[in-house]
Amino acid sequence: MRVSVALFTADLRTHDNPVLVAALRDAERVVPLFVVDTGVRGTGFVVPNRAAFLADSLADLDGALRARGGRLVVRVGDVVEETCRVAAETGAGEVHIAAGVSRYAARREDRLRAELAGDRRALRVHEASVTAVPPGALTPAGKDHFAVFTPYFRRWESFAVRGVLPAPDAVPVPDVRSAGLPSAGSLAPGPASPGLPAGGESEARRRLRSWLAGPLSAYDDRHDDLAADATSRLSAHLHFGCLSPTELLHRARAQDNPGAHAFVRQLAWRDFHHQVLAARPDAADHDYRPRHDRWRHAPEETEAWREGRTGYPLVDAALRQLRHEGWMPGRARLLAASFLVKTLYVDWRVGARHFLDLLVDGDIANNQLNWQWVAGTGTDTRPNRVLNPLVQARRFDPRGEYVRRWLPELSGLDARTIHRVPLLDTADRAGLDYPAPVVDLAAAAARFREGRSPG
């Protein structure tokens, strides 16, 4: 009886899962395997928020497999060693895995291929499960990736995306040893954010149904309205593969309205960043386009930024939402990032690390390359743009509702005053339990221009 191993990585779902479908097609029995990879722990990438979401997702995946007569097999250790050990114990001839785009994923794939080949077993690599369009599928003439989004998007829109695969009816699993499902605490010690969302495919599909039923149609008009909370909140489910980006793309396109078109464009941005990182893995921690910045070392200002105590209400509201929920909307991310790298003129890697410490959807491609975009060291064609927090507040939180939600100490201020707090003199600010601005915007703008100018 033929046996295959379906190695789950960032594809923790039964619906539209090419790895699981291929493994079932090629064998009578399949080992749905997840390895709690001790090698990842050393990278600092496993943090309480993502650990809690991962534990939820694995428990939900196990439940979905059990409903189909199977179960999730869990091992703990080096992912290559444990996968090869399971293959040997079950007599599996093939291991199926989705391609990744990070340096770590590439090394994992190379090691797996070599180890399995030495044991006369095959590694079957399927297209990346975290993108709708595979990272290397679109390339400009004479180059290995697109460096600018707009021409990439034109090609991306016309790409023939594969169809959506149904969830299997049955998943027969051979007798094989399994560790227990991991708890959040066993994956990463420490408390998660109190407002962290629940993980898992069931929750992802519930959110998807709700999103498609109405809010999607208004996305074009409302996605930057910070108080409205009008984004999909599906990013964490996409990051862990609880929801297929291919299915999401097909179902969003079926809506055919301005909101859906704007949302599809955001899905293209995800794919764009993944194809950049696949071609340039060093962009995870090196400037994609060096600007010869003379970054400041400003520990007190940086800590004020982390804590949401900069004295600029919209910036602080964004950072406090991040700490409470492990998430924040895209507009808030752009504003918070711009304040750190352009206004405080602190290295983008410092901010990217803080985001990765807390974001439940934090992944290397989108987090690092969005930070580089804001810093002007990435793919932005206007590298010196600065987002003014006062202007952004008037545009995207005009009534001050978002700020009041996250800064209760300012909740008694009216809409006109709440965003002018940084401009108040010492006497007018005396009754507020809120800090003075850590920086003057005009002086910060001049400092940025000087720091970025050729030395």
C-alpha positions in Angstrom: 0.0 0.0 0.0 1.5 3.3 -1.1 2.0 6.0 1.5 2.8 9.7 1.0 3.6 12.5 3.4 1.9 15.8 3.2 4.1 18.2 5.1 2.1 21.3 6.2 4.0 24.5 6.5 2.1 27.8 5.8 -0.9 25.9 4.4 -2.9 24.9 7.5 -6.2 24.1 5.7 -8.1 21.3 4.0 -9.8 23.5 1.3 -7.7 24.4 -1.8 -4.6 22.7 -0.6 -2.5 21.4 -3.6 -0.1 19.6 -1.2 -2.8 17.5 0.4 -4.6 16.9 -2.8 -1.5 15.7 -4.6 -0.4 13.5 -1.7 -3.9 11.8 -1.7 -3.8 11.4 -5.4 -0.5 9.6 -5.4 -1.0 7.2 -2.5 -3.7 5.1 -0.7 -2.7 6.5 2.7 -1.3 9.9 3.6 0.5 11.2 6.7 -0.7 14.8 7.3 2.4 16.0 9.1 3.3 19.2 11.0 6.7 19.5 12.6 7.2 21.9 15.5 10.5 23.0 14.0 13.0 23.7 16.8 15.2 25.4 14.2 12.8 28.2 13.8 12.8 29.0 17.5 16.4 30.2 17.2 15.5 32.8 14.6 13.3 34.8 17.1 10.4 34.5 14.7 8.2 32.4 17.0 6.6 34.9 19.4 3.6 34.6 21.7 1.0 36.2 19.3 1.9 34.0 16.4 2.3 30.9 18.7 -1.2 31.4 20.0 -2.7 31.7 16.5 -0.7 28.7 15.3 -1.9 26.5 18.2 -5.5 27.4 17.3 -4.9 26.7 13.7 -3.3 23.3 14.3 -6.1 22.2 16.6 -8.7 23.3 14.0 -6.8 21.5 11.2 -6.7 18.3 13.3 -10.4 18.6 13.8 -11.0 19.0 10.1 -8.8 15.9 9.3 -10.6 13.8 12.0 -13.9 14.7 10.4 -12.5 13.1 7.3 -11.3 9.9 9.1 -7.8 11.1 9.5 -5.7 13.2 12.0 -2.8 15.6 12.1 0.5 13.9 12.9 2.7 16.2 15.0 6.4 15.8 15.6 8.9 18.1 17.4 12.5 18.6 16.3 14.4 19.4 13.2 11.9 19.6 10.4 14.1 17.7 7.9 15.1 14.9 10.4 11.6 14.4 11.6 10.1 14.4 8.2 12.6 11.8 7.0 12.0 9.8 10.1 8.2 9.7 9.5 8.7 8.7 5.9 11.0 5.9 6.9 8.6 4.7 9.6 5.6 4.6 7.3 7.4 3.5 4.1 6.4 6.6 2.3 7.8 7.0 -1.1 7.2 10.7 -1.5 7.0 13.8 0.6 4.9 16.7 -0.7 5.5 20.3 0.4 4.6 23.8 -0.8 7.4 26.0 -2.0 8.5 28.9 0.2 10.2 32.2 -0.7 12.4 32.9 2.3 16.0 31.8 2.7 15.0 29.5 5.5 12.4 27.8 3.3 14.9 27.4 0.5 17.4 25.8 2.8 14.7 23.5 4.2 13.7 22.4 0.8 17.3 21.7 -0.3 18.1 19.7 2.8 14.9 17.7 2.5 15.6 16.9 -1.2 19.1 15.7 -0.4 18.2 13.6 2.7 15.2 12.0 1.0 17.2 11.2 -2.2 19.8 9.5 -0.1 17.0 7.2 1.2 15.6 6.7 -2.3 12.5 8.8 -1.6 11.2 11.8 -3.6 10.4 15.4 -2.6 7.5 16.9 -4.6 7.4 20.6 -4.4 4.2 22.4 -5.2 3.6 26.1 -5.9 3.8 28.4 -3.0 0.6 28.3 -1.0 0.8 31.9 0.4 0.4 33.6 -3.0 -2.2 33.4 -5.8 0.4 33.8 -8.5 3.6 31.8 -7.9 6.6 34.0 -7.2 8.6 33.2 -10.3 5.8 32.9 -12.7 6.0 36.5 -13.9 9.3 38.1 -15.0 10.2 41.1 -17.2 12.4 40.6 -20.2 16.0 39.9 -19.1 15.3 40.1 -15.4 14.4 37.6 -12.6 11.7 39.7 -11.0 9.6 42.9 -11.2 11.1 45.8 -9.2 8.1 48.1 -9.7 4.5 47.2 -8.8 2.5 48.8 -11.6 4.0 46.8 -14.5 3.9 43.7 -12.3 0.2 44.3 -11.6 -0.6 44.6 -15.3 0.9 41.2 -16.0 -0.5 39.8 -12.7 -4.1 40.7 -13.7 -3.9 38.6 -16.9 -2.2 35.6 -15.4 -4.3 32.4 -15.6 -4.6 31.5 -11.9 -5.3 27.9 -11.2 -8.7 26.7 -10.2 -9.8 26.1 -6.6 -9.4 22.6 -5.3 -12.1 21.0 -3.2 -11.4 19.7 0.3 -11.0 16.0 0.3 -13.8 13.7 1.4 -11.5 11.3 3.2 -8.0 11.4 4.5 -6.8 7.8 5.4 -3.8 7.9 7.7 -1.5 5.0 8.4 -0.6 4.0 12.0 2.2 6.3 13.0 3.4 7.9 16.2 2.4 11.5 17.0 3.1 14.0 19.7 0.3 15.9 21.2 -1.0 19.1 19.7 1.2 22.0 20.9 -0.2 24.7 23.2 0.7 28.3 22.7 2.9 28.3 25.8 4.9 25.3 24.6 5.6 27.1 21.3 6.6 30.4 22.8 6.5 31.4 26.4 4.8 34.7 27.5 1.4 36.2 27.2 -0.3 36.9 23.9 -2.0 40.2 23.2 -5.3 40.4 25.0 -7.3 41.2 21.8 -5.7 38.6 19.6 -8.0 37.0 17.0 -8.7 33.3 17.0 -6.9 31.2 14.4 -7.9 28.3 12.3 -9.5 27.4 9.0 -13.0 27.4 10.4 -12.6 31.0 11.7 -11.0 32.0 8.4 -13.9 30.7 6.4 -16.4 32.4 8.7 -14.6 35.7 8.3 -14.4 35.1 4.5 -18.2 34.6 4.2 -18.9 37.7 6.3 -16.4 39.8 4.2 -17.9 38.7 0.9 -21.4 39.2 2.0 -21.2 43.0 2.2 -18.1 44.9 3.5 -16.0 44.0 0.5 -18.2 46.1 -1.8 -17.3 49.3 0.2 -13.6 48.6 0.5 -12.5 51.1 -2.1 -14.2 53.9 -0.2 -13.6 52.9 3.3 -10.4 50.9 3.7 -8.3 53.9 4.9 -11.0 55.1 7.3 -9.3 54.1 10.5 -12.4 54.4 12.8 -14.5 52.3 10.5 -12.4 49.2 10.8 -13.4 48.4 7.2 -10.6 46.0 6.2 -11.0 42.3 5.9 -8.8 41.2 8.8 -7.9 38.1 6.8 -4.2 38.8 6.8 -3.3 36.4 9.6 -5.3 33.6 8.1 -3.5 34.2 4.8 -0.2 34.2 6.6 -0.8 30.8 8.2 -2.5 29.4 5.2 -5.8 28.9 7.0 -7.3 30.6 3.9 -6.1 30.1 0.3 -5.1 33.3 -1.5 -6.2 31.6 -4.7 -9.7 31.0 -3.5 -9.9 34.5 -2.0 -8.8 36.0 -5.4 -11.4 34.0 -7.3 -14.2 34.8 -4.9 -13.3 38.5 -4.8 -13.1 38.8 -8.5 -16.6 37.3 -8.8 -18.0 40.4 -7.0 -16.9 42.7 -9.9 -17.4 46.0 -8.1 -15.0 48.9 -7.2 -14.5 47.5 -3.7 -13.5 44.1 -5.0 -11.2 45.6 -7.6 -9.4 47.6 -4.9 -9.1 44.6 -2.7 -7.7 42.4 -5.5 -5.1 45.0 -6.0 -4.0 44.5 -2.4 -3.7 40.8 -3.0 -1.5 41.6 -5.9 0.8 43.7 -3.6 1.2 40.5 -1.4 2.3 38.5 -4.4 4.5 41.3 -5.6 6.5 41.4 -2.3 6.8 37.6 -2.3 8.3 37.6 -5.8 10.7 40.3 -4.8 11.9 38.3 -1.7 12.1 35.1 -3.7 14.5 36.7 -6.1 16.3 38.8 -3.5 16.3 36.9 -0.2 18.8 39.4 1.3 16.1 42.1 1.2 14.8 40.6 4.5 17.6 42.5 6.3 19.5 44.5 3.7 18.4 47.6 1.8 16.9 46.6 -1.6 17.9 50.1 -2.9 20.6 51.6 -0.7 20.1 55.3 0.0 23.3 55.8 2.1 21.2 56.7 5.1 22.9 57.9 8.3 20.4 56.4 10.6 20.1 57.8 14.2 20.5 55.8 17.4 17.7 57.3 19.5 16.8 54.7 22.1 14.5 57.0 24.2 12.5 58.2 21.2 12.3 54.7 19.8 11.0 53.3 23.1 8.4 56.1 23.1 7.4 55.0 19.6 7.1 51.3 20.7 4.9 52.2 23.7 2.7 54.6 21.8 3.9 57.7 23.8 5.3 59.9 21.0 2.9 62.8 21.7 1.3 62.4 18.2 -2.1 60.9 18.9 -2.7 59.0 15.6 0.8 57.4 15.7 0.3 56.4 19.3 -3.2 55.0 18.7 -1.7 52.8 15.9 1.1 51.4 18.2 -1.3 50.8 21.0 -3.7 48.9 18.8 -0.7 46.8 17.7 0.1 45.9 21.3 -3.5 45.1 22.2 -4.6 43.1 19.1 -1.3 42.0 17.5 -2.7 43.7 14.4 -3.5 47.0 12.8 -4.9 48.2 9.5 -2.6 49.0 6.6 -3.0 52.8 6.8 -2.0 52.7 10.5 1.1 50.6 9.6 2.2 53.1 7.0 1.8 56.0 9.3 3.6 54.3 12.3 6.4 53.2 10.0 6.9 56.6 8.4 7.1 58.3 11.7 9.9 56.0 12.9 12.0 56.0 9.7 11.3 59.4 8.2 10.4 61.6 11.2 12.6 60.0 13.9 15.0 58.9 11.2 15.6 55.5 12.9 16.7 52.4 10.9 13.7 50.6 9.3 15.0 47.3 10.7 14.3 48.4 14.2 10.7 49.0 13.4 10.4 45.9 11.4 11.6 43.8 14.3 9.0 45.4 16.6 6.3 44.6 14.2 7.5 41.0 13.9 7.5 40.8 17.7 3.8 41.6 17.8 2.0 41.1 14.5 0.1 37.9 14.3 0.3 38.2 10.5 3.9 39.1 10.5 5.8 37.5 7.6 9.2 38.3 6.2 8.0 39.2 2.7 5.2 41.6 3.5 6.6 43.0 6.7 10.2 43.7 5.7 9.4 44.9 2.2 6.5 47.2 3.3 9.0 48.7 5.8 11.5 49.1 3.0 8.8 50.7 0.8 8.1 53.3 3.6 11.7 53.8 4.3 12.4 54.5 0.6 15.0 51.7 0.5 12.6 49.3 -1.2 10.5 49.5 -4.3 8.8 52.9 -3.8 9.4 55.2 -6.8 9.1 58.2 -4.4 11.7 57.3 -1.8 11.7 60.6 0.1 7.9 60.9 0.8 7.1 61.6 4.4 3.6 61.0 5.9 2.8 63.9 8.1 0.9 62.6 11.1 -1.2 65.7 11.5 -2.3 65.7 7.9 -2.9 61.9 8.0 -5.1 62.4 11.1 -7.3 65.0 9.4 -7.7 62.7 6.4 -8.2 59.3 7.9 -9.6 60.0 11.4 -11.4 63.3 10.9 -13.7 62.9 14.0 -11.0 61.5 16.2 -12.8 58.3 16.8 -9.9 56.0 16.2 -7.7 58.0 18.6 -10.3 58.0 21.3 -10.7 54.2 21.0 -7.0 53.7 21.8 -6.0 56.7 23.8 -8.6 57.0 26.6 -6.7 59.8 28.2 -7.7 62.0 25.2 -11.3 60.8 25.0 -12.8 64.0 26.4 -11.3 66.1 23.6 -13.4 67.3 20.6 -12.6 66.4 17.0 -10.9 69.7 16.3 -8.7 69.6 19.4 -7.7 65.9 19.6 -5.4 66.0 16.6 -3.9 69.4 17.6 -2.6 68.1 20.9 1.0 68.2 19.6 0.6 71.9 18.8 -0.7 72.9 22.3 1.6 74.9 24.5 2.7 73.6 27.9 -0.1 75.3 29.8 -2.9 74.0 27.6 -1.5 70.5 27.8 -1.0 70.5 31.5 -4.4 68.9 32.3 -3.8 65.9 30.0 -2.0 62.7 31.0 -0.3 62.7 27.7 3.3 63.4 26.7 4.8 66.3 24.9 5.8 65.6 21.3 9.1 63.7 21.1 10.1 65.7 18.0 9.2 68.9 16.1 7.9 67.9 12.6 9.7 70.7 10.7 13.0 70.0 12.4 12.6 66.3 11.7 11.9 66.9 8.1 15.1 69.0 7.8 17.1 66.3 9.6 15.8 63.6 7.2 16.7 65.6 4.1 20.2 66.1 5.5 20.7 62.6 6.6 19.6 61.1 3.3 21.6 63.6 1.1 24.9 62.2 -0.3 27.6 62.3 2.3 
